């Protein structure tokens, strides 16, 4: 990848089910089913799996993987962003990163800060699970 300019960096993860529940390193984790799986009558909006997660970062334009590693399935994606990002910086010497494209699993203040410090625009889906409902103030009656 030397000499290649990377303009769009993409971190993501996918589940790897364990072949046995006796696997001592595997853990229960959460996966979001694809839209097709969610539309299926048997698909649940929140699926659990027992196994591992493959965490990877790639050049989104060429689909070339830059770095990856495997962790227990119970670890959240955002925890591993720094490690993936550092691996990408080490392996790709001539980078012109303009944007990082990520799903809502990477919507964390520390990730935005790290990208900003490296002059990279964050294009990250907003994680709405923890947002409080915004309520309009009650009108006073006259």
TORMARZA-807509 format. One line per field, with one value per residue (C-alpha): residue number from 1; residue in one letter; x, y, z. Coordinates in nm, 4 decimals. Last residue first. Layout:
TORMARZA-807509
k = [NUM,...]
r = [a,...]
x = [X,...]
y = [Y,...]
z = [Z,...]
***
This chain:
TORMARZA-807509
k = [142,141,140,139,138,137,136,135,134,133,132,131,130,129,128,127,126,125,124,123,122,121,120,119,118,117,116,115,114,113,112,111,110,109,108,107,106,105,104,103,102,101,100,99,98,97,96,95,94,93,92,91,90,89,88,87,86,85,84,83,82,81,80,79,78,77,76,75,74,73,72,71,70,69,68,67,66,65,64,63,62,61,60,59,58,57,56,55,54,53,52,51,50,49,48,47,46,45,44,43,42,41,40,39,38,37,36,35,34,33,32,31,30,29,28,27,26,25,24,23,22,21,20,19,18,17,16,15,14,13,12,11,10,9,8,7,6,5,4,3,2,1]
r = [x,x,x,x,x,x,x,x,x,x,x,x,x,x,x,x,x,x,x,x,x,x,x,x,x,x,x,x,x,x,x,x,x,x,x,x,x,x,x,x,x,x,x,x,x,x,x,x,x,x,x,x,x,x,x,x,x,x,x,x,x,x,x,x,x,x,x,x,x,x,x,x,x,x,x,x,x,x,x,x,x,x,x,x,x,x,x,x,x,x,x,x,x,x,x,x,x,x,x,x,x,x,x,x,x,x,x,x,x,x,x,x,x,x,x,x,x,x,x,x,x,x,x,x,x,x,x,x,x,x,x,x,x,x,x,x,x,x,x,x,x,x]
x = [-5.4291,-5.2789,-4.9052,-4.7749,-4.5801,-4.2193,-4.1444,-3.9969,-3.6761,-3.6582,-3.3299,-3.0590,-2.9002,-3.0087,-2.9667,-2.6185,-2.5473,-2.3929,-2.0299,-1.8744,-1.5729,-1.3496,-0.9798,-0.7350,-0.5456,-0.6570,-1.0130,-1.0029,-0.8856,-1.1509,-1.4338,-1.3206,-1.3002,-1.6522,-1.8075,-2.0248,-1.8194,-2.0988,-2.3144,-2.1573,-1.8333,-1.6922,-1.3611,-1.2885,-1.0077,-0.7215,-0.4272,-0.2013,0.1477,0.2888,0.0080,0.1018,0.1689,-0.1285,-0.3642,-0.2390,-0.2955,-0.6530,-0.7284,-0.5958,-0.7809,-1.1073,-1.1030,-1.3274,-1.5744,-1.6698,-1.8010,-1.6525,-1.8855,-1.7847,-1.4295,-1.1651,-1.0172,-0.7818,-0.7678,-0.5616,-0.5441,-0.8103,-0.8417,-1.2054,-1.0680,-1.2727,-1.3396,-0.9706,-1.0055,-1.0248,-1.1166,-1.2603,-1.3505,-1.5819,-1.5837,-1.8164,-2.1620,-2.4319,-2.7151,-2.9558,-3.1415,-3.3972,-3.5151,-3.5459,-3.8034,-4.0513,-3.7762,-3.7639,-3.4940,-3.2833,-3.3071,-3.2192,-2.9072,-2.9089,-2.7450,-2.5073,-2.4715,-2.2132,-2.1856,-1.8221,-1.5562,-1.2244,-1.3218,-1.4737,-1.7071,-2.0054,-1.8589,-1.8144,-1.7822,-1.9777,-1.7712,-1.9472,-1.8550,-1.6742,-1.6248,-1.3694,-1.3784,-1.1140,-1.1938,-0.9250,-0.6331,-0.3458,-0.1386,0.2383,0.3016,0.0000]
y = [3.1850,2.8410,2.7985,2.5936,2.2907,2.2885,2.0685,1.7345,1.6009,1.2279,1.1262,0.9936,0.6661,0.4485,0.7184,0.6266,0.8810,0.7438,0.8473,1.0619,1.1949,1.4351,1.3696,1.6370,1.3964,1.5754,1.5769,1.1991,1.1432,1.3816,1.2208,0.8811,1.0028,1.1471,0.8171,0.7208,0.4186,0.1616,0.4059,0.2975,0.4358,0.6430,0.8129,1.1087,1.3032,1.0681,1.1628,0.8794,0.8018,0.5697,0.3185,0.0461,0.2526,0.4909,0.1979,0.0147,0.3278,0.3550,-0.0095,0.0203,0.3486,0.2052,-0.1027,0.0166,0.1611,-0.1868,-0.3075,-0.6247,-0.9186,-1.1214,-1.1893,-1.0224,-1.0831,-0.8469,-0.6369,-0.3871,-0.2312,-0.4259,-0.3234,-0.2523,-0.0166,0.2927,0.1998,0.1600,-0.0770,-0.1152,-0.4470,-0.5953,-0.9657,-1.0380,-1.3608,-1.6340,-1.6820,-1.4847,-1.2565,-1.0980,-0.7743,-0.6738,-1.0355,-1.2141,-1.4936,-1.2909,-1.1828,-0.8050,-0.7934,-1.0512,-0.8459,-0.5286,-0.7027,-0.8261,-0.6153,-0.8279,-0.8592,-1.0709,-1.3787,-1.4674,-1.6938,-1.7476,-2.0642,-2.2426,-2.5000,-2.3495,-2.4988,-2.3861,-2.0222,-1.7709,-1.5058,-1.1692,-0.8763,-0.5527,-0.2157,0.0581,0.2514,0.4946,0.7117,0.9168,0.6776,0.7755,0.4824,0.5350,0.2275,0.0000]
z = [3.0979,3.0802,3.0746,2.7885,2.8871,2.7693,2.4682,2.5489,2.4056,2.4611,2.6135,2.3864,2.4870,2.1935,1.9283,1.8087,1.5366,1.2178,1.1780,0.9057,1.0952,0.9014,0.9530,1.0647,1.2960,1.6140,1.4750,1.4265,1.7838,1.9215,1.7238,1.8530,2.2153,2.1880,2.0830,1.7848,1.6702,1.7051,1.5086,1.1791,1.0399,0.7516,0.8208,0.5969,0.4346,0.4854,0.2686,0.3569,0.2396,0.5065,0.5358,0.7820,1.0943,1.0552,0.9885,1.2969,1.5044,1.3743,1.4510,1.8079,1.8637,1.7283,1.9523,2.2357,1.9822,1.8605,2.1972,2.3491,2.4184,2.1129,2.2314,2.0127,1.6658,1.4852,1.1691,0.9754,0.6313,0.4439,0.0781,-0.0133,-0.2838,-0.1967,0.1667,0.2516,0.5448,0.9200,1.0767,1.3962,1.3754,1.6641,1.8619,1.9782,2.1212,1.9419,2.0445,1.8007,1.8620,1.5951,1.5767,1.2430,1.2225,1.0192,0.7781,0.7512,1.0197,0.8337,0.5137,0.7034,0.8323,1.1911,1.4613,1.6614,2.0350,2.2124,2.4303,2.4874,2.3344,2.5143,2.7046,2.4017,2.5628,2.3818,2.0652,1.7053,1.8076,1.5993,1.4195,1.4358,1.2166,1.2852,1.1196,1.0545,0.7245,0.5931,0.2917,0.1181,0.1194,-0.1042,-0.2186,-0.2153,-0.0053,0.0000]
***
